[in-house]
């Protein structure tokens, strides 16, 4: 298991936003966002991370954190 944890689900919940809404606004597929949300991603493109951060109005460190388990 990776030491990097994706907080996408938490951020969406805090903002009252769905994966489908984020997908439409960020231009990232629901499938790719779901992989991230469920901590199953092996990698993430900078452009994807930037799009997520732009839509959620957050920083990279808000989305990806080190040292937290699922």
N, C-alpha and C positions, 0 to 999 in steps of 0.2 A: 504494500500500500504506500502511496506517495505521501510525503510530508506536506505537500501543497494541497490546500483545500479551497474549493471554489464556493464562494458565498452567494452565488447568483440567486438561489431560492430565497434566501433571507432578504436580499436586497429587493427582489420582486415583491415579496410579501410586505415589506416596509412601505413600498410605494403603491400597493394595491394594483399591481400590474401583472398581466398574464404572460406566459412565454409567447403566445401568439401575438400579443400586442408588441412585445419587445422585438420579436422577429420582424414584424411589419415595419416598425420604426427604425430598426438598426440595419435591415437588409441582410440578416443572418438567418439561415434556415432554422425552423423549429427543432429539427433533428439535431443539428449541431448545438443549439442552446440546451437541449435536453441532456445531451452527453456531458456538457459542462456542468449543468445544474446537479446532475447525479454523480459528480466526481469520477466520471469514467474517461475523461479526456487524457490523452497522452501528451498532447501539445495544443497550443492555441496560436493562431496568427495574430501578429500585432494589430493588423487592420480590424480583426474581429474584436479584439479587446478594446481597441479605441472606439469602435462603434458602440459597444455595450456601455462603456464609460460615458460617452457623449449622451446617449439616451437616458441613462440612469443618473446623470449629473454626479458622477463620483470619480474617484481615483483608482488606479490599478490596484493599489493596496487595499481598497475596500472590497474588491472582487476576489482577489487571490491572496490568501494568507498562508503562512508556513507554521506548521506545528499543531494544527487542530485536526482531530479525527472527524470522521463522519458523524 
